Structures are given as C-alpha cells and as structure tokens.
Amino acid sequence: MVENEYKIQIENLSTNVDRLLVLCNSLASQNAKMTKEIENLNIELNIKKEKLTEIEKRYNDLKLAQAFCSPVSGGDKEAKQKINKIIREIDNCIALLKK
C-alpha cells in the first residue's frame, strides 16, 4: 500500500514538473517576444525624437525668417538676439578649434 502511494506521488510530481517546464518555455517565449517588441518600440521612439528635433529646428528657422520679414515690432529685437546667439556659438566653436 505504501509503495503504491509513493508511485502515485512520483507520478503526480512528474506531471507537475512537466507542467512547470511547459509553462517555463511558454514564459520564455513570451519574454523573447516582449523584448523584441521593446527593441522595436525604442527604435521607433528614437526615430520620432529625431523627427521632432528636425521639426523644431525647422520651426525655429521659420521663426527667424519671419522675424526678418515681418514689420511687427519686437521681431527685429528677436532676430538680433538670435543672430547674436548664433555668432556667439560660432565664436565658441572657433575658440575650441584653436585650442
């Protein structure tokens, strides 16, 4: 009788181990899929960030061009400030190149 109970327990244990292995493999597969999806989303996010940076640059360029073209007061002041900022950046670059 005791030997029969041990066999049943061993069979149950074996069945449970098999279930755990199947579950583990399934979870590993899901993990791999999710990891790949995260990588794809990160790539897409970086592309969107680059597009946003380019659009912001174009927007700032348009604002600067509009400041030169529009007779609205304050536009000249803003244009001069932006030109001075660009000149300072160029001067800094030249100074760094001379070092």
Residue pairs with C-beta under 8 A, 6 or more apart in sequence:
63 78
64 79
64 82
66 75
67 75
67 76
67 78
67 79
67 82
68 75
68 79
